[in-house]
């Protein structure tokens, strides 16, 4: 079975949102679905607002819609978008 390497941009609802809580909850939920989160990067947007860029390995047999749904249902998340999708073999 092939694995997909996915990068997702997660926008918080505001400056007061704790990005570490989003990271913790997302890691739990993605792992429970068979994914592996490899890293998070905080990307400055404007006026102190930061987006999270999550990189993860995801079973290609599962829909990427599930990944977006997991992140978008987290408290404090405003929007989620896949910014890169690649097939990872090996």
N, C-alpha and C positions, 0 to 999 in steps of 0.2 A: 504494500500500500504506500502510495506517495504522500509526502508531507508538503504543505504549503507554508512559505515564509511570508508573514503578513506584518505590515506596519500600519498602525491605526492612530489617528489624531483624535484625542479626547479633549474637548473644550469644557472647562468647569463653568458653573453658573455665575461665578463672580470671584472677586479677590479673596473673600473670606472662606472659601472652600479649602479644606485640608486635602492636599493632593496625596499625602501619604495614606489616608484612609481609602481613597479611591484605588490606589495601588494595591493595598492589602486585600480589599474586597474583590477586586478584579482578578488578582492572582488566585484566590480561593476558587472563584467560579469558573475561570478558564481551565484550571487544573482538574476540577471535577468533571469537566466535559472532555478531557483527553488532550487538551492543549498544554503547551509549555511556554511560559513567558520568559524571555531571555533578558530583556532590558526595558527600562523606562528612561526617557530623556525629557527634561523640562525645557520647553521651547518658549522663549519670551515672545509675547504677542504685542502688547501695547499697555502703557500706563501701569505696569506691574502685573498685568494678567499673564499667566503662563498656561500653555497647553501641555498635555502629556503626549509623548509619542511612545507608544508601546510596540515592541517587536516580539512576535511570538511564532512558534511553530504550531500548525493546526492540521489535523487530519484532513486530507483533501476530500475524503468521502463525505465529510460533514459540510454543511452550507456555511458560507461566510456571513449569511444573515444572522445566524445564531451568535457569532462573535459580536456583531454590531448590537444585537439585542441585549447581550450580557452587559456590555459597557454602557449602553444608553439607559438601562434600568437602574444603574447605580445612583444613589442619592448624591446630588450636587453636580451631576453631569448635564451639560446643556446640549451638546451635540457630539456625534461620533461619525468619523468618515475613514474609510480605508484609503490610504495614500499610496500603498505599494503591495502588490501580490505577486509572488514568484513561486514557481514549483521547485521544491528542493528534493533532490534525489540522493539516496544513499544513507 
